[in-house]
Amino acid sequence: MAKTVLNVKIEEQTKKQAQLIAKELGMSLSGVVNALVSQFVRTKSLSLELDEQSKRRVVYATGKNYKDAKVSSEETSAEWLV
């Protein structure tokens, strides 16, 4: 299958950290992104694990109790989690 280029804007420090982690795992950052996008297409879903600070943002943004909170794309975009 032919390959194409995907351009993504990301904070420079985040990219550097991601490259280091990928290298520790024996992968390239391109390989990591490829795997994540392939999984997204295959499952038609996105699974993210949130740290405690991000969990508090979900509660604040949605006005829901964290244990009951299920954030949908209609309620918010993922941009504020970054």
N, C-alpha and C positions, 0 to 999 in steps of 0.2 A: 504494500500500500504506500502511496506517495506521502511524503512528509510535507508539512507546512510550518511556517513560523508563527508563533504566538507572542505578541508583545504585551507585557504586563508592567504597569507602573507599581512600584513597591519601594518602601523606604530603604535607603542604602544600607543602613545598619541591619535591618531585618534580612535583606538579601545575603549579606556577609555571614550572619549567624546561620542562616539556612544552608548556605554552601558548606560551612564548617561541619554542621551536623550531618549533612548528606555524605560528605567525605568520610566522616567517622563510621558511617554505615556502609561505606564502600559503593556509594552511588553518586551520580552527578545531580545537580539541582534540576537539570532538564529531565532526568530519569524520574525524579520524585514528582515533578509537575505532571509528566506523562502518566504516571501511575495513578495520581489523584484524579486527573481529568478522565482517564479510562474508566475508573471506578464510578465516577459521577455519571457518566454516560450509561454504563452497564446497569447501575442500580436506580438511576433517576432520583437519587437522593444525596444529601450531603450531611455527613455526620461530623460534628465538631465537639471536642472536649473543651469545656470552659474552665479557666482557673477561678478562684474565689472572687477576685475583683470583677471579672466578666459576668459571673453569676449574679452579683449584686447589680450590675448594669441592666441585666435582663429583668430583674425584679423591678428596678426603678423605671425602666422604659415601658414595661407592660402594665405596671401596677398590680401584678399578680404575685401570689405567694410562690416562692421558688419551686417548691415541690409540686405545685399545680401548674406551673408556667410551661407552656408549650408555645414557643414563639413561631408564628407563621410568617411567610413572606408578605402577607397583607398587613401585618402589624408593624413590621420594621424591616430594614435592610441590614445586611451583615456589616456594613461600613462602620457603624459605631462600635463594633466589637474590637476593631483594630486599634 
